[in-house]
């Protein structure tokens, strides 16, 4: 038909000229002879435009653009041409809108990814890299979040002369809300460390009261809080729902029976304490439930029995860091490469000779 795209660049307001009129009306305009239409606005060009067809790109009454066809011939565009291009314009409008939405989504995802990376770095800085030195105690740990941000946390706190407090927590839920809730709990723990007078059961009871007062729906905290006394070689533990820790002494591995209701769930809850006497070479392992509940493709969980078997196979002189990494690797191997559904945290204490 001799149709050509644009014969020049025009600056028109909505309703001005043929293009502006088509845009304002949201309707196709087909002009057999532009010289007879007072709305026509010519522009400097070496081509003589005699007929024109303008098709607006409209989606849900929103104007996305226009298609402007011009020809040197008179009456170059038929009703069939108009119907064909109008059909094409509908598909093109949808494609343009999808492209716009995809680009906006891509930019939003980039911003979210950058924010998550920054939050992950900040969370990594919050978790300790080493523990305070306490005579006769070695400490190791392993940590692997299921997502960018984890709901698990661990902390080591100086708790007076020759005493170390150890905390392992697991916030209900995942990602950013769980990480923020966990960060708040860590801040509370560090308040107690400045006083150093609260026993593990008192710490859990007080934290439960304060977290319950926050009234944050669907958020609660399972945590193990333990205090090691180097002078007495005792470990005092209290739990608010974390899996039972393991105590390895010689060729025997047993679970330490300590239980409790998660923090922030029920008001005025008391928590029991367990005191265990440790000997040189003894090992205590505290895991979040993401370790025991790691499951293979058939849905079978790793479980406490397999963890005990791993601990029994460990060499007597294995360091706490080696024990923690071995348990984490055993958990990962058991899932056969499947993506972790929950954070995995392991803290290991070993009494030195």
Beta strands, then each sheet from edge to edge (+ up, - down):
strand 1: 29-31
strand 2: 51-59
strand 3: 62-71
strand 4: 137-144
strand 5: 152-158
strand 6: 163-171
strand 7: 221-229
strand 8: 234-239
strand 9: 246-249
strand 10: 252-255
strand 11: 274-277
strand 12: 283-287
strand 13: 344-351
sheet 1: 1+ 2- 3+
sheet 2: 4+ 13- 12+ 9- 10+
sheet 3: 5+ 6- 7+ 8- 11+
end
